[in-house]
Amino acid sequence: MARLKRSNRTQHRHRIAVIDDDQGMVRSMVRLLSSEGHEVLSAMTPEAGVELVRQEKPHLVLLDYHLPGGTGADVVAEIRAFDTATEVLLVTGYASDQPARRLLAELDIQGYHDKADGPERLLVLIDAALKHYRALERVRRQQASLRHIIDATPEIVQLQSGRQVLHAALNHLVPLLQGRDGFIATANNGLFVFDGADEGVSIHASTGQFAQASGFGALPGEIGEVVAAGLEQDVPHWHPGGYAVVPLETRNGERGCMVVQADGLPTDCHEACAIYAHLVVQALENIILFERATVDPLTRVGTRA
């Protein structure tokens, strides 16, 4: 298979498994796909191919139909027993033996390629399959994020102190963002006024390396910049210093932000983070409503624990 020079190299690096008993074909596939920027893994038997998929979880499998000791149909069935997400393109040099439409109807695969059609046709099919994989992966991440928020909701909205709400909020946000240490910063006005607030901005629920921060002034300079930006922006974002920032804003315009060390903040996670932030603010507002309903306003102190 000749190596092609393509002007539009893929912008996405994917993990692709090639399962083919033709060593020359495998080498050609590895060269071609590596030149496109992908990570390429290979196996030459059905057993090794299934185990490769099980261990490495590739985004796409290029599967030869005729293999020693089995067929591509057998390999697909074994893969689908434990993996429904990986895209599979069946590749064969005997298209007349196995009509494409019949195989697409009978097997859980996403495409079919005749080796005689050449590498450019194969690359088109690969690009389409990987685009489909990315779209489904975005949906899966969004579903997982929303499920995480649903599971966290009972702990956040139960009647408790404001600080307990913020601790619960941060504890659930860290795994949602696949992050590490974090904290919540709030401007000391309105809904975000807590007992002991003696700065314009307070730090709450801090964990890990931030746990010893007694206040905003105790944060390192670069973190201060992250917080300052977080109190100004309206949407979840990722700071290049390595922090995911989720703003908090009340209906009266009082501001705060949740900051978590993270390697990134995928755009498909922004909506879930915004929903989560609204949930946290709503929980704090519910505390205020409860206090107003149960405490004599003449004796009520204007701060909360």
C-alpha positions as CSV (number, residue, x, y, z in Angstrom):
1,M,0.0,0.0,0.0
2,A,1.5,3.3,-1.1
3,R,2.0,6.0,1.4
4,L,-0.1,9.0,0.6
5,K,0.8,12.6,1.1
6,R,-2.3,14.4,2.3
7,S,-2.5,18.2,2.7
8,N,-5.0,18.0,5.5
9,R,-3.5,15.9,8.2
10,T,-6.0,14.9,10.9
11,Q,-6.5,17.2,13.8
12,H,-7.4,14.4,16.1
13,R,-5.0,11.7,17.3
14,H,-6.8,8.3,17.7
15,R,-5.8,4.8,18.7
16,I,-6.4,2.4,15.9
17,A,-6.0,-1.4,16.0
18,V,-5.2,-3.3,12.8
19,I,-6.0,-7.1,12.9
20,D,-4.7,-8.8,9.7
21,D,-2.6,-11.9,9.1
22,D,-0.8,-10.3,6.2
23,Q,2.4,-8.9,7.7
24,G,3.1,-6.7,4.6
25,M,-0.4,-5.2,4.8
26,V,0.0,-4.5,8.6
27,R,3.3,-2.7,7.9
28,S,1.6,-0.6,5.2
29,M,-1.3,0.2,7.5
30,V,1.0,1.2,10.3
31,R,2.9,3.6,8.0
32,L,-0.2,5.1,6.5
33,L,-2.1,5.7,9.7
34,S,1.0,6.9,11.6
35,S,1.6,9.5,8.9
36,E,-1.9,10.7,9.7
37,G,-1.0,11.2,13.3
38,H,-2.7,8.2,14.8
39,E,-1.3,5.6,17.3
40,V,-1.4,2.3,15.6
41,L,-1.5,-1.2,17.2
42,S,-1.6,-4.5,15.5
43,A,-2.4,-8.2,15.9
44,M,-2.2,-11.1,13.4
45,T,-4.6,-13.7,14.8
46,P,-8.2,-13.6,16.0
47,E,-7.2,-14.4,19.6
48,A,-4.5,-11.7,19.7
49,G,-6.8,-9.2,18.1
50,V,-9.6,-9.7,20.6
51,E,-7.2,-9.4,23.5
52,L,-5.6,-6.3,22.0
53,V,-9.0,-4.6,21.9
54,R,-9.8,-5.7,25.4
55,Q,-6.5,-4.3,26.8
56,E,-5.9,-1.2,24.7
57,K,-9.5,-0.1,24.0
58,P,-8.8,1.4,20.6
59,H,-11.2,3.9,19.0
60,L,-11.3,2.0,15.7
61,V,-10.5,-1.5,14.6
62,L,-9.5,-2.3,11.0
63,L,-10.4,-6.0,10.8
64,D,-9.4,-8.4,8.0
65,Y,-12.2,-10.8,7.2
66,H,-10.1,-13.9,6.4
67,L,-7.9,-14.8,9.4
68,P,-6.2,-18.0,10.4
69,G,-8.5,-20.1,12.6
70,G,-11.6,-17.8,12.2
71,T,-13.2,-15.0,10.4
72,G,-13.8,-11.3,11.0
73,A,-17.4,-12.1,11.9
74,D,-16.2,-14.3,14.8
75,V,-13.9,-11.5,16.0
76,V,-16.6,-8.9,15.8
77,A,-18.9,-11.1,17.9
78,E,-16.2,-11.6,20.6
79,I,-15.4,-7.9,20.7
80,R,-19.0,-6.8,21.0
81,A,-19.5,-9.1,24.0
82,F,-17.4,-6.6,26.0
83,D,-17.1,-3.5,23.9
84,T,-19.9,-1.7,22.1
85,A,-18.2,1.6,21.6
86,T,-15.2,0.8,19.4
87,E,-15.8,1.4,15.7
88,V,-15.1,-1.5,13.4
89,L,-14.3,-1.4,9.7
90,L,-14.1,-4.8,8.0
91,V,-11.3,-5.0,5.4
92,T,-11.1,-7.7,2.8
93,G,-9.4,-8.6,-0.5
94,Y,-12.3,-10.9,-1.4
95,A,-15.2,-8.6,-1.8
96,S,-17.1,-10.9,-4.2
97,D,-17.1,-13.6,-1.6
98,Q,-18.7,-11.5,1.1
99,P,-21.1,-8.8,-0.3
100,A,-20.7,-5.6,1.6
101,R,-24.4,-4.9,2.2
102,R,-25.0,-8.4,3.7
103,L,-22.1,-8.0,6.1
104,L,-23.2,-4.5,7.1
105,A,-26.6,-5.9,7.8
106,E,-25.5,-9.0,9.7
107,L,-22.5,-7.7,11.7
108,D,-22.2,-4.9,14.3
109,I,-19.7,-3.0,12.2
110,Q,-19.6,0.6,10.9
111,G,-18.1,0.1,7.5
112,Y,-16.7,-2.2,4.9
113,H,-13.6,-1.7,2.7
114,D,-12.3,-3.7,-0.3
115,K,-8.5,-3.6,-0.4
116,A,-8.7,-3.2,-4.2
117,D,-10.3,0.2,-3.7
118,G,-6.9,1.6,-2.5
119,P,-5.7,3.7,0.5
120,E,-7.5,7.0,-0.3
121,R,-10.9,5.3,-0.1
122,L,-9.8,3.6,3.1
123,L,-8.8,6.9,4.6
124,V,-12.2,8.4,3.8
125,L,-13.9,5.5,5.6
126,I,-11.5,5.9,8.5
127,D,-12.2,9.6,8.8
128,A,-15.9,9.0,8.8
129,A,-15.8,6.2,11.4
130,L,-13.6,8.3,13.7
131,K,-15.9,11.3,13.3
132,H,-18.8,9.1,14.3
133,Y,-16.8,7.8,17.3
134,R,-16.1,11.3,18.5
135,A,-19.7,12.3,18.2
136,L,-20.8,9.2,20.2
137,E,-18.1,9.8,22.8
138,R,-19.3,13.4,23.3
139,V,-22.8,12.0,24.0
140,R,-21.5,9.4,26.4
141,R,-19.5,12.0,28.3
142,Q,-22.5,14.3,28.5
143,Q,-24.7,11.4,29.8
144,A,-22.1,10.5,32.4
145,S,-21.8,14.1,33.5
146,L,-25.5,14.5,33.9
147,R,-25.7,11.2,35.8
148,H,-23.0,12.4,38.1
149,I,-24.9,15.6,38.8
150,I,-28.2,13.6,39.5
151,D,-26.3,11.4,41.9
152,A,-24.8,14.4,43.7
153,T,-28.0,16.4,44.0
154,P,-29.5,14.8,47.2
155,E,-26.3,15.6,49.2
156,I,-26.1,19.2,47.9
157,V,-29.7,20.2,48.3
158,Q,-30.4,18.8,51.7
159,L,-30.8,21.4,54.5
160,Q,-27.4,22.1,56.0
161,S,-25.1,25.0,56.5
162,G,-23.7,27.0,53.6
163,R,-20.2,25.7,54.1
164,Q,-21.4,22.1,54.1
165,V,-23.1,22.8,50.7
166,L,-19.8,24.2,49.3
167,H,-17.8,21.2,50.7
168,A,-20.3,18.8,49.1
169,A,-20.2,20.8,45.9
170,L,-16.4,20.7,45.6
171,N,-16.2,17.0,46.5
172,H,-18.5,16.1,43.6
173,L,-17.0,18.5,41.2
174,V,-13.5,17.1,41.4
175,P,-14.4,13.6,40.0
176,L,-16.8,15.2,37.5
177,L,-13.9,17.1,36.0
178,Q,-11.4,14.2,36.6
179,G,-9.4,16.7,38.6
180,R,-7.3,16.8,41.7
181,D,-7.1,19.5,44.4
182,G,-9.5,22.5,44.4
183,F,-11.3,25.2,46.3
184,I,-14.3,27.5,46.0
185,A,-13.8,31.3,46.1
186,T,-16.6,33.8,46.7
187,A,-17.0,37.5,46.9
188,N,-18.2,38.4,50.4
189,N,-21.5,39.9,49.6
190,G,-25.2,38.9,49.6
191,L,-25.6,35.1,49.3
192,F,-22.0,34.4,49.8
193,V,-21.5,36.2,53.2
194,F,-20.3,33.7,55.8
195,D,-19.2,34.1,59.4
196,G,-15.7,35.2,59.9
197,A,-15.4,36.8,56.4
198,D,-12.7,39.5,56.8
199,E,-11.6,39.9,53.1
200,G,-13.3,40.9,49.9
201,V,-12.9,37.3,48.7
202,S,-13.1,34.2,50.8
203,I,-11.8,30.7,50.2
204,H,-14.0,27.7,51.1
205,A,-13.9,23.9,51.0
206,S,-10.2,23.9,49.9
207,T,-8.5,20.5,49.5
208,G,-5.0,19.2,49.0
209,Q,-2.4,21.8,48.4
210,F,-5.0,24.6,49.0
211,A,-6.2,23.2,52.3
212,Q,-3.9,25.5,54.3
213,A,-5.0,28.6,52.6
214,S,-6.5,30.8,55.3
215,G,-7.9,33.3,52.8
216,F,-7.6,34.7,49.4
217,G,-4.4,36.6,50.3
218,A,-2.7,33.3,51.2
219,L,-3.1,31.9,47.6
220,P,-0.1,32.0,45.3
221,G,-0.1,34.8,42.8
222,E,-1.0,32.8,39.8
223,I,-4.0,31.3,41.6
224,G,-5.1,34.8,42.5
225,E,-5.2,35.6,38.8
226,V,-7.3,32.5,38.1
227,V,-9.8,33.5,40.8
228,A,-10.0,37.1,39.6
229,A,-10.8,35.9,36.1
230,G,-13.3,33.3,37.5
231,L,-15.2,36.0,39.3
232,E,-15.5,38.0,36.1
233,Q,-16.4,35.4,33.5
234,D,-19.9,33.9,33.1
235,V,-19.1,30.5,31.6
236,P,-17.1,27.5,32.7
237,H,-13.6,27.6,31.2
238,W,-10.1,26.2,31.5
239,H,-7.2,28.3,32.6
240,P,-3.9,27.5,30.8
241,G,-2.2,27.2,34.1
242,G,-4.0,23.9,34.6
243,Y,-7.3,24.9,36.3
244,A,-10.9,24.3,35.4
245,V,-13.0,27.2,36.6
246,V,-16.8,27.0,37.1
247,P,-18.4,30.4,37.9
248,L,-21.1,30.8,40.5
249,E,-23.6,33.6,40.1
250,T,-26.8,34.4,42.0
251,R,-29.9,36.0,40.5
252,N,-28.7,39.2,42.2
253,G,-25.3,39.1,40.5
254,E,-23.2,38.0,43.5
255,R,-20.2,36.1,42.3
256,G,-18.1,33.1,43.2
257,C,-16.2,30.3,41.4
258,M,-15.2,26.7,41.8
259,V,-11.6,26.0,40.9
260,V,-10.2,22.5,40.3
261,Q,-6.8,21.4,39.1
262,A,-7.5,19.6,35.8
263,D,-5.8,18.7,32.5
264,G,-8.6,20.4,30.6
265,L,-12.3,21.2,30.3
266,P,-13.9,19.6,27.2
267,T,-16.4,21.8,25.5
268,D,-19.0,19.1,25.9
269,C,-18.7,19.4,29.7
270,H,-19.4,23.1,29.8
271,E,-23.2,22.7,29.8
272,A,-23.1,20.1,32.6
273,C,-20.8,22.4,34.7
274,A,-23.2,25.3,34.2
275,I,-26.1,23.1,35.3
276,Y,-24.1,22.0,38.3
277,A,-23.2,25.6,39.3
278,H,-26.9,26.5,39.1
279,L,-27.7,23.6,41.4
280,V,-25.1,24.8,44.0
281,V,-26.4,28.4,44.0
282,Q,-30.0,27.1,44.2
283,A,-29.1,25.0,47.3
284,L,-27.6,28.1,49.0
285,E,-30.6,30.2,48.1
286,N,-32.8,27.5,49.6
287,I,-30.9,27.9,52.9
288,I,-31.8,31.6,52.9
289,L,-35.4,30.9,52.3
290,F,-35.5,28.3,55.1
291,E,-33.8,30.7,57.5
292,R,-36.3,33.5,56.6
293,A,-39.2,31.2,57.2
294,T,-38.0,29.9,60.6
295,V,-36.0,32.7,62.2
296,D,-37.5,36.0,63.6
297,P,-36.1,38.7,61.2
298,L,-35.6,41.0,64.2
299,T,-33.1,38.7,65.8
300,R,-31.6,37.1,62.7
301,V,-27.9,37.8,62.2
302,G,-27.0,38.6,58.6
303,T,-24.3,35.9,58.3
304,R,-24.3,32.1,58.0
305,A,-22.1,29.3,59.2
